[in-house]
Amino acid sequence: MTREVPDRSRPEPQLRDTLSQLRLRELLAGVQERIERMIGTRDQMDGLLEAVLAVSSGLELDATLRRIVHAAITLVDARYGALGVRGHDGILTEFVYDGINDEQRELIGNLPEGKGLLGLLFEQPETLRLDDISTHPESVGFPANHPPMHSFLGVPVLVRGEVFGNLYLTEKADGKSFTEDDEVVVKALAAAAGIAIENARLYEEARIQQGWLEANGKISTELLAGTEPAQVLWLIARRARELTQSDDTFLAVPDDPEAPAVEVQDLNIMVTVGPTAERINGRTIPVHESTAGKAFQTSTPDRVDKLAYQYDDTRFGPALVLPLRAADSVSGVLVTSRRPGAAPFTDQQLSVAASFADQAALAVQLAQSQQQRHELDVLADRDRIARDLHDHVIQRLFAVGLALQSTLPRVRVPEVRSRLMRTVDDLQDIVRDIRTTIFDLHSGAEGAASLRERLSHAVTELTADTELHTTVRMSGPLGIVDTELSDHAEAVVREAVSNVVRHAVADSVALTVSVGDDLTIAVTDDGIGIPDVVARSGLHNLSERAQSAGGALRVEAPTAGGTRLVWSVPIP
């Protein structure tokens, strides 16, 4: 009897069902994973779209940079993010961060300068993704109190094909590493960020240009309104300080504005704005040792990290050095600076500020030319008036005087004869005054009118409440008398006339002022004279004034009575 052996090469139905179920589960798990990845990718794309819209929603540059950083850390679920902006020398000029609070920021200290791994992305502007920052050879570690960071994703941000800065992301959620998908979306965000940054920069440049144009308009308006040039130069310095966001501004000019630039040895600081600049007001800058002197001689604007020539008690940091150029000449140099260690100026700021300085210099030059033409017109008008006075008025007065003198022998009444003689004398005084006026008109000196007005006003003021008959005669070029000597002259007249009013008991007082090699002031009265015993403190003061100026004082007693005081000093 034989036994039938079962065929074991065929799987049992139950085993086959189990294997089929396992394969199905694997397939379903794979499908589910792919669906989840697709959903995650879709969500990430939606997040990217929202991030692009967010970073493009404003035109303020600082706010745009902050939105970019916040959008990036949200998009890839990072804990920390930052955007470093590169300066012209490769050093970070701005570092916008997110994820670190103010207290942590204070504990960390100074912000990064762009060295190590952060600087590598400037030298090699390519995306960098790391599981652990410390394993990279360029890593230089973290300062004390810095939070721990491991995973890292760095993406360059390009603007017009040039590296504007880098976007740094660290610490993926749950300790994970950044994925290839994270890299793709952050690169896409960086591309959109570059466009948003460019738009913000264009908007910022437009606002800056508008500010400079308004400043030029204000300066031109002030010049046309006849504002003093010194006040306009101060306005130029103040607006330049505001628009460049500087700490200090000063303006230096040569002693002789007509001297060729190659012959100028020093520049004088005549306008200062700012706490540090005010300490150097009135000082000089050597042309051959300074950044300002170089800009003056080469007529070339410059941007420097610090000025070549510094004073012992002041220090200036980054600066713009702007020659004031107009019609192939340089009238001075405008320097605007920041404190040491501050952010340097940009090429764009240099270009706009240099244009402002040129336009301001041209406006000042045109205003000065207009003022010179006006002064020439005034001088021409003075010459015409002087000529008419000489050719017509004086000649007619001479004719009247001669007619009166020819009448005198025929007059028999003594009182009438005496009155006619006084009239002839008055005519001679009038002619003398007109000649002095003609001389002043030809000289065009404002000092002459000023001194005459000061002395005449002093006499009028002191004798206004008296019955004194006053006579004032002035001759010679009063315009050559400087301010200091004019002050002495007014003091002498006031003291002398005051003495006459208080002590002389006079009916008349005469003031005679003449200018030649000396300035001579004579005050004559017809009073009782000076007693032998009297306090002479006032006369002693007048004598000291004369001696200090190299002159002398003398007091005389005329034969006809009264007192004559003569104060005379040489003209410097």
C-alpha positions in Angstrom: 0.0 0.0 0.0 1.4 3.2 -1.0 1.1 6.8 0.7 0.5 9.9 -1.3 3.3 12.5 -0.6 2.0 16.2 -0.6 3.4 18.7 -3.1 5.4 21.3 -1.0 6.5 23.3 -4.0 3.2 25.1 -4.0 2.5 27.6 -1.2 -0.4 27.1 0.9 -3.3 29.4 0.1 -3.1 31.1 3.5 0.7 31.9 3.0 0.0 33.3 -0.4 -2.7 35.6 1.0 -0.3 36.8 3.7 2.4 37.7 1.2 0.0 39.5 -1.0 -1.2 41.6 1.9 2.3 42.5 2.8 3.1 43.7 -0.7 -0.1 45.7 -0.8 0.7 47.4 2.4 4.1 48.3 1.2 2.6 49.7 -2.0 0.0 51.6 0.0 2.6 53.0 2.4 4.7 54.2 -0.6 1.7 55.8 -2.2 0.8 57.4 1.1 4.3 58.7 1.5 4.3 60.2 -1.9 0.9 61.8 -1.3 2.2 63.3 1.9 5.3 64.6 0.1 3.1 66.0 -2.6 0.9 67.6 0.0 4.0 68.9 1.9 5.4 70.2 -1.4 2.1 71.9 -2.2 1.9 73.4 1.3 5.5 74.6 0.9 4.8 76.1 -2.5 1.7 77.8 -1.1 4.0 79.1 1.7 6.5 80.2 -0.8 3.9 82.1 -2.7 2.7 83.8 0.5 6.3 84.6 1.4 7.0 86.2 -2.0 3.8 88.3 -1.7 4.9 89.3 1.8 8.4 90.4 0.9 7.0 92.4 -2.0 4.3 94.2 -0.1 6.3 97.2 0.9 8.9 99.7 -0.4 10.8 100.6 2.8 14.2 98.8 2.5 14.7 98.0 6.2 11.2 96.6 6.5 11.6 94.6 3.4 14.8 93.0 4.8 13.0 92.0 8.0 10.1 90.5 6.1 12.5 88.4 4.0 14.2 86.9 7.1 10.9 86.2 8.8 9.4 84.6 5.7 12.4 82.4 5.2 12.4 80.9 8.7 8.7 80.3 8.5 9.0 78.7 5.1 11.5 76.0 6.1 10.6 75.8 9.8 13.9 77.2 11.0 14.5 78.6 14.5 17.0 81.3 13.6 17.4 83.4 10.5 19.5 86.4 9.3 20.3 88.5 6.3 23.8 90.0 6.0 24.3 92.9 3.7 27.8 93.3 2.2 29.7 96.5 2.2 32.2 97.8 -0.4 35.1 96.3 1.6 33.5 92.9 2.1 32.5 93.6 5.7 28.9 93.3 6.8 27.3 96.7 6.9 24.0 95.4 8.1 22.8 92.3 9.8 19.1 91.8 10.1 18.2 88.8 12.4 15.1 87.0 13.7 14.7 84.4 16.5 17.0 86.1 19.0 15.4 88.4 21.6 16.9 91.7 22.8 18.2 90.2 26.0 20.1 87.5 24.1 21.4 90.1 21.7 22.9 92.2 24.5 24.6 89.2 26.0 26.1 88.2 22.6 27.7 91.6 22.0 28.8 92.8 18.6 27.1 91.6 15.5 29.0 89.4 13.0 31.4 91.2 10.6 31.2 88.6 7.8 34.2 86.4 8.7 34.5 82.6 8.6 31.5 80.7 7.2 29.4 83.9 6.7 32.1 85.5 4.6 32.6 82.4 2.5 29.3 82.9 0.8 30.5 86.3 -0.3 33.7 84.8 -1.8 31.8 81.8 -3.3 28.2 82.9 -3.9 26.7 79.5 -4.0 24.1 77.7 -1.8 25.6 75.9 1.2 23.7 73.3 3.2 25.3 71.7 6.3 24.1 69.1 8.9 26.5 70.6 11.5 28.1 74.1 11.2 31.1 73.1 13.4 32.2 70.4 10.9 33.0 72.9 8.1 36.6 74.0 7.9 35.7 77.7 7.6 33.7 77.7 10.8 35.2 80.0 13.4 32.8 79.1 16.2 30.4 81.3 18.2 30.9 84.0 20.8 30.0 83.5 24.4 26.3 83.5 25.3 25.4 82.6 21.7 22.6 80.0 21.3 23.8 76.6 20.0 23.3 76.1 16.2 23.9 73.0 14.2 22.0 72.6 10.9 22.7 75.4 8.4 21.4 76.7 5.1 23.0 79.7 3.3 21.7 81.2 0.1 23.1 84.3 -1.7 20.7 87.1 -2.5 21.5 88.7 -5.9 20.5 92.1 -7.1 21.2 92.9 -10.8 23.6 89.9 -10.9 25.7 91.1 -8.0 25.7 89.8 -4.4 23.7 92.1 -2.2 23.9 89.8 0.8 23.3 86.3 2.1 20.3 84.7 3.7 21.4 82.5 6.7 19.1 79.9 8.3 19.9 77.6 11.2 18.4 75.0 13.5 15.7 73.1 11.6 12.8 72.1 13.8 13.1 68.9 15.8 16.8 68.8 15.2 16.5 67.7 11.6 18.7 68.8 8.7 17.6 71.1 6.0 16.4 69.1 2.9 16.9 69.6 -0.8 13.4 70.8 -1.0 14.2 73.5 1.6 17.1 74.6 -0.5 15.0 74.9 -3.6 12.3 77.0 -1.9 14.8 79.3 -0.1 16.6 79.8 -3.4 13.3 80.8 -5.0 12.6 83.1 -2.1 16.0 84.7 -2.5 15.3 85.4 -6.1 12.1 87.1 -5.3 13.8 88.9 -2.4 16.4 90.3 -4.9 13.6 91.8 -6.9 11.9 93.2 -3.8 15.2 94.7 -2.6 15.9 96.3 -5.9 12.4 97.9 -5.9 13.0 99.1 -2.4 16.4 100.5 -3.2 15.0 102.3 -6.3 12.3 103.8 -4.1 14.8 104.8 -1.5 17.0 106.4 -4.1 14.0 108.3 -5.5 13.3 109.6 -2.0 16.9 110.6 -1.5 17.0 112.4 -4.9 13.8 114.2 -3.9 15.4 115.3 -0.7 18.5 116.6 -2.4 16.4 118.4 -5.0 14.4 120.1 -2.3 17.6 121.1 -0.5 19.0 122.7 -3.8 15.7 124.5 -4.3 15.8 125.9 -0.7 19.4 127.1 -1.2 18.5 128.8 -4.5 15.5 130.5 -2.9 17.6 131.8 -0.1 20.2 133.2 -2.5 17.6 134.9 -4.7 16.0 136.4 -1.5 19.4 138.1 -0.8 20.3 136.0 2.2 23.9 136.5 3.4 26.4 134.1 1.7 27.6 132.9 5.1 24.1 131.9 6.2 23.6 130.1 2.9 26.8 128.1 3.3 25.7 127.1 6.8 22.4 125.9 5.2 24.3 123.9 2.7 26.3 122.2 5.4 23.2 121.5 7.6 21.2 119.9 4.8 24.2 117.8 3.7 24.5 116.5 7.2 20.8 115.6 7.3 20.5 114.0 3.9 23.7 111.8 4.3 22.7 110.9 7.9 26.1 112.1 9.1 27.2 113.2 12.6 29.2 116.2 11.5 29.7 118.5 8.5 32.2 121.3 7.9 33.1 123.5 5.0 36.7 124.7 4.3 37.7 127.5 1.9 41.0 129.1 0.9 42.0 132.6 2.3 42.1 134.0 -1.2 39.2 132.8 -3.3 40.9 134.1 -6.5 44.1 132.2 -6.0 44.8 129.2 -8.3 44.3 125.8 -6.5 47.9 124.8 -7.0 49.0 127.9 -5.0 46.7 127.3 -2.0 48.6 126.0 1.1 45.8 125.9 3.7 42.0 125.7 3.9 40.2 127.6 6.6 37.2 125.9 8.3 34.5 128.6 8.3 31.2 126.6 8.6 30.6 123.7 11.0 27.5 121.7 11.9 27.6 118.9 14.5 29.1 118.4 18.0 32.6 117.3 16.9 32.9 119.7 14.0 32.1 122.7 16.1 35.4 122.2 18.0 37.4 122.8 14.9 35.6 125.9 13.7 38.2 128.5 12.6 41.1 126.1 12.3 43.1 125.4 9.2 43.7 122.2 7.2 47.0 121.8 5.3 46.3 121.1 1.7 49.2 118.7 1.1 48.5 116.5 4.1 44.7 116.1 4.1 41.9 114.4 2.2 40.1 117.7 1.9 43.2 119.3 0.3 43.5 116.5 -2.2 39.9 116.9 -3.2 40.4 120.6 -3.5 43.4 120.4 -5.8 42.2 117.5 -7.9 38.5 118.7 -8.0 37.5 115.1 -7.4 34.9 113.9 -4.8 36.0 111.0 -2.6 34.7 108.5 -0.1 37.0 107.4 2.7 36.9 105.3 5.9 38.6 108.1 7.8 40.2 111.5 7.0 43.9 111.6 6.4 44.4 114.7 8.6 42.9 114.6 12.1 43.2 117.0 15.0 44.4 115.8 18.4 41.2 116.5 20.2 38.8 115.3 17.4 38.3 112.1 15.5 36.2 111.6 12.4 35.2 108.3 10.9 33.8 107.5 7.4 33.5 110.7 5.3 32.4 112.1 2.0 34.8 114.8 0.7 33.0 117.0 -1.8 34.7 119.8 -3.7 32.5 122.8 -4.5 33.0 123.0 -8.2 31.6 125.7 -10.5 32.8 126.9 -13.9 36.1 125.0 -13.9 37.0 126.3 -10.4 36.8 125.0 -6.9 35.7 127.5 -4.2 36.0 125.1 -1.2 35.4 121.6 0.1 32.4 120.3 1.9 33.1 117.4 4.3 30.4 115.3 5.9 31.5 112.5 8.3 30.2 109.9 10.7 31.7 108.9 14.1 34.6 106.4 14.1 33.3 102.8 13.6 30.1 103.8 12.0 28.8 102.4 8.7 30.7 103.7 5.6 29.1 105.8 2.9 28.0 104.1 -0.3 29.0 104.9 -3.9 25.4 106.0 -4.6 25.6 108.5 -1.6 28.8 109.9 -3.0 27.4 110.4 -6.4 24.3 112.2 -5.2 26.1 114.3 -2.6 28.7 115.3 -5.2 26.0 116.5 -7.5 24.4 118.5 -4.7 27.7 120.1 -3.8 28.2 121.1 -7.5 24.7 122.6 -7.8 25.1 124.4 -4.5 28.5 125.9 -5.6 27.0 127.0 -8.9 24.1 128.7 -7.1 26.4 130.5 -4.8 28.6 131.6 -7.7 25.6 132.9 -9.6 24.4 134.8 -6.6 27.8 136.3 -6.0 28.0 137.3 -9.7 24.5 138.9 -9.4 25.6 140.7 -6.3 28.7 142.0 -8.0 26.7 143.3 -10.9 24.3 145.0 -8.5 27.3 146.6 -6.7 28.7 147.8 -10.1 25.3 149.3 -10.9 25.2 151.1 -7.5 28.8 152.4 -8.0 27.8 153.7 -11.5 24.8 155.4 -10.1 26.9 157.0 -7.3 29.4 158.3 -9.9 26.5 159.8 -11.9 25.1 161.5 -8.7 28.6 162.7 -7.8 29.1 164.1 -11.3 25.7 165.9 -11.2 26.5 167.4 -7.8 29.9 168.6 -8.9 28.8 169.9 -12.4 25.5 171.5 -11.4 24.8 171.9 -7.7 28.2 173.1 -6.6 28.5 175.5 -9.6 25.2 177.0 -8.9 26.1 177.4 -5.2 29.3 179.1 -6.2 27.3 181.4 -8.4 25.0 182.3 -5.6 27.9 182.8 -3.2 29.7 185.1 -5.7 26.5 187.1 -6.3 26.1 187.6 -2.5 29.7 188.6 -2.1 29.4 191.2 -4.9 26.3 192.6 -3.1 28.1 193.1 0.2 29.9 196.4 -0.7 26.6 198.0 -1.6 24.9 197.1 1.7 24.9 200.0 4.2 22.9 198.5 7.0 25.3 196.6 9.4 22.7 194.0 10.4 21.9 193.1 6.8 25.6 193.0 6.0 26.3 190.7 8.9 23.5 188.3 7.9 24.7 188.2 4.3 28.2 187.3 5.5 26.9 184.5 7.6 24.9 183.2 4.6 28.1 183.2 2.5 29.8 181.3 5.2 27.0 178.8 5.3 27.2 178.4 1.5 30.9 177.6 1.8 30.1 175.0 4.5 27.5 173.5 2.2 29.9 173.3 -0.6 32.5 171.6 1.6 29.9 169.1 2.8 28.8 168.3 -0.8 32.5 167.8 -1.8 32.9 165.3 1.1 29.7 163.6 0.0 31.1 163.4 -3.6 34.3 161.9 -2.3 32.3 159.2 -0.4 30.2 158.5 -3.4 33.3 157.9 -5.6 34.9 155.7 -2.9 31.8 153.6 -2.5 32.8 152.9 1.1 30.0 152.0 3.4 32.2 152.8 6.3 32.1 156.5 5.5 28.3 156.7 5.7 28.4 154.6 8.9 30.9 156.7 10.7 29.2 160.0 9.6 25.8 158.6 10.8 27.3 157.4 14.2 28.9 160.8 14.9 26.0 162.9 13.8 23.6 160.7 15.8 25.8 161.1 18.9 25.7 164.9 18.6 22.0 165.0 18.0 21.3 162.6 20.9 23.4 164.6 23.4 22.1 168.1 22.4 18.4 167.2 21.7 17.1 168.6 25.0 19.3 171.7 25.0 19.3 175.1 23.2 22.8 174.6 21.8 23.4 175.6 18.2 25.3 172.7 16.7 27.5 172.6 13.6 28.9 169.4 12.2 31.6 169.4 9.5 33.3 166.2 8.1 35.8 166.0 5.3 38.1 163.5 3.8 37.8 159.7 3.0 35.8 158.6 6.1 35.4 155.2 4.5 39.0 154.2 5.3 38.5 154.4 9.0 38.2 150.9 10.4 35.7 149.6 12.9 38.0 149.9 16.0 39.0 153.4 15.2 35.4 154.3 14.5 34.5 153.1 18.0 37.2 155.4 19.5 35.9 158.3 17.4 32.3 157.9 18.7 33.5 157.6 22.3 35.6 160.8 21.9 32.7 162.8 20.4 30.3 161.6 23.1 32.6 162.5 25.9 33.6 165.9 24.5 30.0 167.0 23.6 28.7 165.7 26.9 31.2 167.9 28.7 30.0 170.9 26.7 26.4 170.2 27.6 27.0 169.7 31.3 29.8 172.2 32.1 30.5 174.8 29.4 27.4 177.0 29.6 27.8 177.5 25.9 25.5 178.8 23.2 27.0 176.8 20.3 29.2 173.8 19.8 31.0 172.8 16.6 32.3 169.3 15.6 34.9 169.1 12.9 36.1 165.7 11.7 38.8 165.4 9.0 40.5 162.3 7.5 44.0 162.6 5.9 47.1 160.9 7.2 45.4 161.3 10.6 41.9 161.1 11.9 41.4 164.5 13.6 38.3 165.3 15.7 37.9 168.9 17.0 35.1 170.0 19.4 34.8 173.7 19.9 32.4 175.6 22.1 31.9 179.3 23.1 31.4 178.6 26.8 33.1 179.6 30.0 36.2 177.4 29.5 37.6 174.8 31.7 38.2 175.9 35.3 41.7 175.4 36.8 40.4 173.1 39.5 38.2 170.4 38.0 38.1 166.6 37.8 39.7 165.5 34.5 38.9 161.8 34.5 37.0 162.0 31.2 39.8 163.9 29.5 42.3 161.4 31.0 40.3 158.6 29.3 40.4 160.4 26.0 44.1 160.9 26.3 44.6 157.2 27.0 42.6 156.3 23.9 44.7 158.6 21.8 48.0 157.2 23.1 46.9 153.6 22.7 46.3 154.4 19.0 49.6 156.3 18.6 48.0 159.8 18.7 47.6 162.7 21.1 45.0 164.9 22.8 45.3 168.6 23.4 42.8 171.0 25.0 43.1 174.7 24.0 41.5 178.0 25.1 40.8 180.1 22.0 41.3 183.9 22.2 37.6 184.5 21.7 36.8 182.3 24.7 35.4 178.9 25.2 37.3 175.6 24.8 38.7 173.7 21.8 39.4 169.9 22.2 41.5 168.3 19.5 41.9 164.5 19.4 44.2 163.1 16.6 45.5 159.6 15.8 47.2 158.2 12.7 45.2 156.2 10.2 46.5 152.6 10.3 
